[in-house]
Amino acid sequence: MSAHILVVDDIEANRRLLQAKLEAKYFTISLASDGHEAIAKTKQDQPDIILLDVMMPGIDGFETCKRLKADPETAHIPVVMVTALSEVEHRVRGLEAGAEDFLSKPVDDFALMSRIRTLSRYNAVAQELRQREASGVRAGLLDDVDQGELDAPSRVLVIDDNPRSSARLAAPLRAAGHTVVTLQDEGGGLGNAMEGGADLAILSMGCTQFDALRLCAQFKMTHHTRSLTVVVAYQDGEMEQALQAMELGASDMIQVPIDDQELLARVRTQTRRGRYIDILRQRVDRGMELAIVDQLTGLYNRRYLMTQLDQRLQRAALGGETLSVMVADIDHFKQVNDTYGHDAGDKVLQELARRLKSNVRPSDVVCRQGGEEFVVIMPDTPGDIACTAAERIRRAVAADLFEVDGVPVALEVTLSGGVSAYRPNNDTPAAMLKRADEALYKAKEAGRNRVESVAA
């Protein structure tokens, strides 16, 4: 997976070395020599990943990262800090500034590529979701991400079969307010791990009762845990296994013995990343739902109706199925609104939608076309059977009075319906609906609360 990477270092030899290594792997590289240039180029070029040196004149890497993460235009871009500083306090400071990870100088090629590939996977998913979300934002469907939601306490699963090291990992997390489950807790165990429900798992490479790498791979292959963020904890001598875990889908790695502040900072960073992706997915799904679902009744809207009807007609034209539609209209609905108000009218529409959905087959598609008019698409249904089904729906609606909050009397609500069936030889959605509308008009003219059809 390729990516556009911005390399930031005040020493030209360091920039050129990283550039050569990354271009040899077919990454696109931009260069910056200080923090100010890095910020400007990031805004202009929108790179996928930033490799940021810590020790630079002017504004250092910590401040540069903090400014990038504070700007909505650049906050989403992953930052890896590249530094000769090895003290834990510097790693914690960088993570708190918003960096996703650290690389120590001299940079190990395998570690560099592993982190680049991990962040590229994350960035590819995030970028696609942001692009989809952008359409929803422009349409006024979606809101900004709630930072409080990102920073809420995490649900952490500690996977370490050594009780002492497991407790050592869990203690600072619990003290910070996170919910922690270990293998030693009642109700813990690998079965619990595979059921999902956690924000993040800390997986020890030193486990002896099972293969940690195989478990990491299994997490990424299992539906319930595929999106689980995995942080691997490794000791001296386990670096190669930890990097293999990153290749298998782990998101981060932390060396034992673990500093409490670094652990908390990494859990916060990785949880925020995972939740950001989850929130984007939910919002994109919500945006898609808003595009095809009528928000008052929960039925499909006219856009979805026309798309589905067009697809069904194409199948019918190929000899795949017969097809009928019913157009239904609430009798005297204007009187409900005029007498009891639009809130009562909305309640009637919602109850009618419930009765419609309760009296159709799973394969039928129920839509609100607009106002008090509804359409039922009946796949694989010839006209005579569609008329029978429409009559059943009409009776189900009229069978019981409508109890409406705020209205002193139960309301008698009825439907009139018109049915049309597919006609071979270039039938269209508009033509089918027009014929059903004509049949509906006949039902209204004949006294309402009845179903009529047009000749095939």
C-alpha positions in Angstrom: 0.0 0.0 0.0 1.6 3.3 -1.1 1.3 6.6 0.7 2.4 10.2 0.5 4.8 10.8 3.4 6.2 14.2 4.6 9.7 13.8 6.1 10.6 16.7 8.5 14.2 17.0 9.8 16.5 20.0 10.0 19.5 17.9 8.9 19.5 17.4 5.2 21.5 14.1 5.4 18.7 12.6 7.6 16.0 13.8 5.3 17.7 12.3 2.2 18.4 9.0 4.0 14.7 8.6 4.9 13.7 9.7 1.5 15.9 7.1 -0.2 14.6 4.3 2.0 10.9 5.2 1.5 11.2 5.9 -2.2 12.8 2.5 -2.7 9.5 1.1 -1.4 7.5 3.3 -3.8 6.2 5.9 -1.4 5.8 9.5 -2.5 8.0 11.8 -0.4 7.9 15.5 0.5 10.5 17.2 2.6 10.5 20.0 5.1 13.5 21.3 7.1 11.7 22.9 10.1 8.4 23.0 12.0 7.0 26.1 10.2 7.7 24.6 6.8 6.2 21.3 7.9 2.9 23.0 9.0 2.7 24.9 5.7 3.4 21.9 3.5 1.0 19.7 5.5 -1.9 22.2 4.9 -1.0 22.5 1.3 -0.2 18.9 0.3 -2.3 16.9 2.9 0.2 14.0 3.2 -1.0 10.6 4.5 1.7 10.4 7.2 4.3 12.7 8.8 7.7 11.6 10.0 8.6 14.4 12.4 12.0 15.0 13.9 11.9 16.2 17.6 15.0 18.3 17.9 14.7 21.2 15.5 15.5 24.9 15.7 12.6 27.4 15.9 9.7 25.3 17.0 10.6 21.7 18.0 8.8 18.5 17.0 6.6 18.5 20.1 5.2 22.0 19.4 4.9 21.3 15.7 2.8 18.2 16.4 0.7 20.1 18.9 -0.1 22.8 16.3 -0.9 20.2 13.6 -3.3 18.3 15.9 -5.0 21.5 17.0 -5.8 22.5 13.4 -9.0 20.7 12.0 -7.4 20.7 8.5 -4.5 18.6 9.7 -5.5 17.0 12.9 -6.4 13.7 11.2 -3.0 13.1 9.7 -0.9 10.5 11.7 2.4 11.8 13.1 5.4 9.5 13.8 8.1 11.3 15.8 11.7 10.4 14.9 14.1 11.1 17.7 17.4 10.3 19.3 15.8 10.9 22.7 15.1 7.6 24.4 13.7 8.8 27.8 10.2 7.7 28.6 9.2 11.3 29.4 9.9 12.4 25.9 7.7 9.6 24.4 4.9 10.5 26.8 5.3 14.2 25.9 5.1 13.3 22.2 2.0 11.1 22.7 0.3 13.8 24.7 1.1 16.3 21.9 -0.9 14.0 19.6 1.8 11.8 17.9 0.7 8.3 16.9 4.1 6.6 17.4 7.8 7.0 17.9 10.9 5.8 16.0 14.4 6.0 17.6 17.4 7.0 15.6 19.2 5.3 13.9 15.9 4.2 12.4 15.5 0.4 12.0 14.2 -0.3 8.4 11.9 -3.1 9.5 10.4 -1.0 12.3 10.0 2.0 10.0 8.2 0.0 7.3 6.0 -1.8 9.8 4.8 1.5 11.3 4.3 3.0 7.9 2.2 0.1 6.8 0.1 0.1 10.0 -0.6 3.8 9.7 -1.3 3.5 6.0 -4.0 0.9 6.7 -5.5 3.1 9.3 -5.3 6.2 7.1 -6.8 4.4 4.0 -9.9 3.5 6.1 -10.2 6.9 7.7 -9.7 8.8 4.4 -12.4 6.8 2.7 -14.8 7.3 5.5 -14.1 11.0 5.7 -14.8 11.3 2.0 -18.1 9.6 2.3 -18.9 11.6 5.4 -18.1 14.9 3.6 -21.1 14.4 1.4 -23.3 14.1 4.5 -21.7 17.2 6.0 -22.4 19.2 2.9 -26.0 17.9 2.9 -26.4 19.0 6.6 -26.8 15.4 7.8 -23.8 15.0 10.1 -22.4 16.8 13.1 -18.8 17.3 14.3 -17.1 14.6 16.3 -17.7 14.9 20.0 -14.2 15.1 21.6 -15.7 14.0 24.9 -16.8 10.8 23.2 -13.3 10.2 22.0 -11.8 10.7 25.4 -14.3 8.7 27.5 -12.7 6.0 29.7 -11.7 2.9 27.7 -12.8 -0.8 28.0 -9.4 -2.6 28.0 -8.8 -6.3 27.8 -5.4 -7.4 29.2 -4.2 -10.7 27.7 -1.3 -11.9 29.7 -1.3 -15.4 31.3 1.2 -14.3 34.0 -0.9 -13.1 36.9 1.8 -10.7 38.2 2.4 -8.9 34.9 -1.3 -8.9 34.2 -2.0 -7.2 37.5 0.8 -4.8 36.8 -0.8 -3.7 33.5 -4.3 -3.5 34.9 -3.5 -1.4 38.0 -2.7 2.0 36.5 -5.5 1.6 33.9 -8.1 1.0 36.6 -6.7 3.9 38.7 -7.2 6.2 35.7 -10.8 5.2 35.4 -10.7 2.6 32.6 -12.6 -0.6 32.8 -10.2 -3.5 32.7 -10.8 -7.3 32.2 -7.8 -9.7 32.6 -7.6 -13.4 31.9 -7.4 -13.9 35.7 -10.7 -12.0 36.4 -13.9 -13.9 36.9 -15.6 -14.0 33.5 -12.2 -13.4 31.8 -10.4 -15.8 29.5 -9.9 -16.0 25.8 -13.5 -16.8 25.2 -14.4 -13.4 26.6 -11.7 -11.8 24.4 -13.2 -13.3 21.2 -16.7 -12.0 22.1 -15.6 -8.4 21.5 -17.0 -5.4 23.4 -13.6 -3.9 24.3 -12.1 -0.8 22.9 -8.6 -2.0 23.1 -6.6 -5.2 23.9 -3.1 -5.3 25.4 -1.5 -8.5 24.2 1.6 -9.8 25.9 4.1 -11.4 23.5 5.4 -13.4 26.5 2.3 -15.6 26.9 3.1 -19.3 27.3 -0.3 -20.9 27.3 -1.1 -19.8 23.7 0.5 -18.4 20.6 0.2 -14.6 20.9 0.8 -14.0 17.2 -1.8 -16.6 16.2 -4.3 -14.9 18.5 -3.5 -11.5 17.0 -4.2 -12.9 13.5 -7.4 -14.5 14.8 -8.6 -11.1 16.2 -8.3 -9.6 12.7 -10.1 -12.5 11.0 -13.1 -12.7 13.4 -16.1 -10.5 12.8 -16.7 -9.5 16.4 -13.0 -8.4 17.0 -11.9 -7.3 13.5 -12.0 -3.6 14.5 -10.5 -4.2 18.0 -7.4 -2.1 18.6 -4.4 -4.3 19.6 -1.4 -3.0 21.5 1.4 -5.6 21.9 3.6 -5.6 25.0 7.1 -7.0 24.4 10.3 -7.6 26.3 13.9 -7.5 25.1 14.4 -10.3 22.6 10.7 -10.1 21.5 11.0 -7.1 19.1 10.8 -9.3 16.0 7.6 -11.0 17.3 6.1 -7.6 18.1 6.8 -6.3 14.6 5.3 -9.4 13.2 2.2 -8.6 15.3 2.1 -5.2 13.7 2.2 -6.8 10.3 -0.8 -9.0 11.3 -2.8 -5.9 12.2 -1.8 -4.7 15.7 -1.9 -1.0 16.0 0.9 -0.2 18.5 3.7 -1.8 20.6 5.1 -0.9 24.0 8.2 -2.3 25.7 8.3 -4.0 29.1 9.0 -2.8 31.8 6.2 -0.4 31.0 6.1 3.1 32.4 2.6 3.9 33.7 2.4 7.3 32.1 3.5 5.9 28.7 0.9 3.1 29.0 -1.9 5.6 29.7 -0.8 7.9 26.9 -0.7 5.0 24.4 -4.0 3.6 25.5 -5.6 7.1 25.1 -4.0 7.6 21.7 -5.0 4.2 20.3 -8.5 4.4 21.8 -9.1 7.8 20.2 -8.0 6.4 16.8 -10.3 3.4 17.1 -13.3 5.4 18.2 -12.7 8.0 15.5 -13.0 5.2 12.9 -16.1 3.8 14.6 -17.7 7.2 14.8 -17.0 7.8 11.1 -18.5 4.4 10.2 -21.6 5.0 12.3 -22.1 8.5 10.8 -21.6 7.3 7.3 -24.1 4.5 7.9 -26.4 7.1 9.4 -25.9 9.4 6.4 -26.8 6.6 4.0 -29.9 5.8 6.1 -31.0 9.4 6.0 -30.6 9.4 2.3 -33.1 6.5 1.8 -35.4 6.5 4.8 -38.3 8.7 5.7 -37.5 10.1 9.1 -41.1 10.4 10.3 -42.3 6.9 9.6 -39.1 4.8 9.2 -40.2 3.6 5.8 -38.1 3.9 2.7 -38.5 7.3 0.9 -39.3 8.1 -2.7 -35.6 8.1 -3.8 -35.3 4.5 -2.6 -38.7 3.6 -4.1 -37.6 4.7 -7.6 -34.3 3.0 -7.4 -35.8 -0.3 -6.3 -38.6 -0.2 -8.8 -36.2 0.5 -11.6 -34.0 -2.5 -10.6 -37.1 -4.8 -10.2 -38.4 -3.8 -13.6 -35.0 -4.6 -15.2 -35.2 -8.1 -13.7 -38.7 -8.5 -14.9 -37.7 -7.5 -18.4 -35.1 -10.2 -18.4 -37.7 -12.8 -17.4 -36.6 -13.0 -13.8 -39.9 -12.3 -12.1 -43.3 -10.8 -12.2 -43.9 -7.5 -10.4 -46.8 -5.4 -9.0 -47.1 -2.2 -7.1 -49.8 -0.8 -4.8 -50.2 2.9 -4.3 -52.2 3.7 -1.1 -53.6 7.0 0.2 -55.2 7.8 3.6 -58.8 8.7 3.2 -59.8 12.2 4.4 -56.3 12.7 6.0 -56.7 16.5 5.7 -59.6 16.4 8.2 -57.3 14.8 10.8 -54.8 17.6 10.4 -57.4 20.3 10.4 -59.3 18.9 13.4 -56.6 17.6 15.7 -53.4 19.3 14.4 -50.3 18.2 12.5 -48.9 16.4 15.5 -51.9 14.1 15.5 -51.5 13.7 11.8 -47.9 12.6 12.3 -49.0 10.0 14.8 -51.5 8.6 12.4 -48.8 8.4 9.7 -46.5 6.5 12.1 -49.2 4.0 13.2 -50.2 3.5 9.6 -46.6 2.7 8.7 -46.4 0.2 11.5 -49.5 -1.6 10.2 -48.3 -1.6 6.7 -45.0 -3.2 7.7 -46.8 -5.7 9.8 -49.0 -6.9 6.9 -46.5 -7.4 4.0 -44.0 -10.1 3.2 -40.3 -9.7 4.0 -39.6 -9.4 0.3 -42.1 -6.5 -0.2 -40.7 -2.9 -0.1 -42.9 -0.4 1.7 -42.2 3.3 1.0 -43.7 6.7 1.9 -43.9 8.5 -1.4 -44.9 11.8 0.2 -47.6 13.3 2.4 -50.2 10.6 3.1 -49.3 8.5 0.1 -47.6 5.2 0.3 -46.3 2.6 -2.1 -45.8 -1.2 -1.7 -43.5 -2.9 -4.2 -44.5 -6.6 -4.5 -41.8 -8.7 -6.2 -42.7 -11.9 -7.9 -46.4 -11.1 -7.6 -48.9 -11.1 -10.5 -51.7 -8.6 -10.6 -54.5 -10.8 -9.2 -52.4 -11.9 -6.2 -51.3 -8.3 -5.6 -55.0 -7.2 -5.5 -55.6 -9.8 -2.8 -52.6 -8.7 -0.8 -53.7 -5.0 -1.2 -57.1 -5.9 0.1 -55.6 -7.6 3.1 -53.6 -4.5 3.9 -56.6 -2.3 3.5 -58.6 -4.5 5.9 -55.8 -4.6 8.4 -55.6 -0.8 8.5 -59.4 -0.4 8.9 -59.8 -3.2 11.5 -58.9 -1.2 14.6 -59.3 2.4 15.5 -56.2 4.6 15.8 -55.4 5.7 19.4 -53.6 9.0 19.2 -52.0 10.8 22.2 -53.7 14.1 22.8 -56.8 13.2 20.8 -59.9 12.5 23.0 -61.5 10.0 20.7 -60.1 7.0 18.7 -59.9 7.7 15.0 -61.3 5.7 12.2 -58.6 5.6 9.5 -59.0 3.9 6.2 -57.0 3.5 3.0 -57.8 3.6 -0.7 -55.5 1.6 -2.9 -54.6 1.2 -6.6 -52.7 -1.8 -8.0 -50.8 -2.1 -11.3 -48.8 -5.1 -12.6 -45.8 -5.2 -14.8 -46.4 -5.0 -18.5 -43.8 -6.5 -20.7 -42.1 -4.5 -23.5 -40.4 -1.5 -22.0 -42.6 -0.8 -18.9 -41.1 1.9 -16.7 -41.3 2.9 -13.0 -43.2 6.1 -13.9 -45.7 4.2 -16.1 -46.3 1.6 -13.4 -46.9 4.3 -10.8 -49.1 6.3 -13.1 -51.4 3.3 -13.7 -51.5 2.6 -10.0 -52.4 6.2 -9.4 -55.2 5.9 -12.0 -56.5 2.9 -10.1 -56.3 4.8 -6.8 -58.4 7.6 -8.3 -61.0 5.0 -9.3 -61.1 3.8 -5.7 -61.6 7.3 -4.4 -64.3 8.0 -6.9 -66.0 4.7 -6.0 -66.4 5.8 -2.3 -62.9 5.2 -0.7 -61.8 2.5 1.6 -61.4 0.1 -1.2 -58.8 -1.3 -3.7 -59.0 -1.0 -7.5 -56.7 -2.2 -10.3 -56.1 -1.4 -13.9 -56.3 -3.9 -16.7 -53.0 -5.7 -17.5 
